[in-house]
């Protein structure tokens, strides 16, 4: 995190942040035994690690309005969903008005 303890925006280019990412990539590459791919292959992982270090609470969502413990496992359907339920077309129909496949013409003449 920066010296003033404000979160750092990972989308804004910063030479200091880029240097930290490159150093972390080098560290990861060396920890893996210096494979032939080079430290550049570790830049994405290093960027994610630095982002987590800079913003450790970014993925936390405060939990509000929890149900009472006795209702924790009860699933309640939204009444609005009932309006949307309808008949789905079956195999032989398209919107209930015709067959999916062309009808064979009657050749009896």
Residue pairs with C-beta under 8 A, 6 or more apart in sequence:
1 7
1 8
1 53
1 54
1 55
2 8
2 54
7 54
7 55
7 58
8 14
8 17
8 54
8 55
10 17
10 47
10 50
10 51
10 54
10 55
17 50
17 54
20 50
21 43
21 46
21 47
21 50
22 39
22 43
22 46
24 42
24 46
24 49
24 50
25 39
25 40
25 42
25 43
25 45
25 46
26 39
26 42
27 46
28 39
28 42
28 45
28 46
28 49
29 35
29 37
29 38
29 39
29 41
29 42
30 39
32 42
35 41
51 58
52 58
66 72
67 74
87 96
89 95
89 96
91 100
92 99
92 100
93 99
93 100
94 100
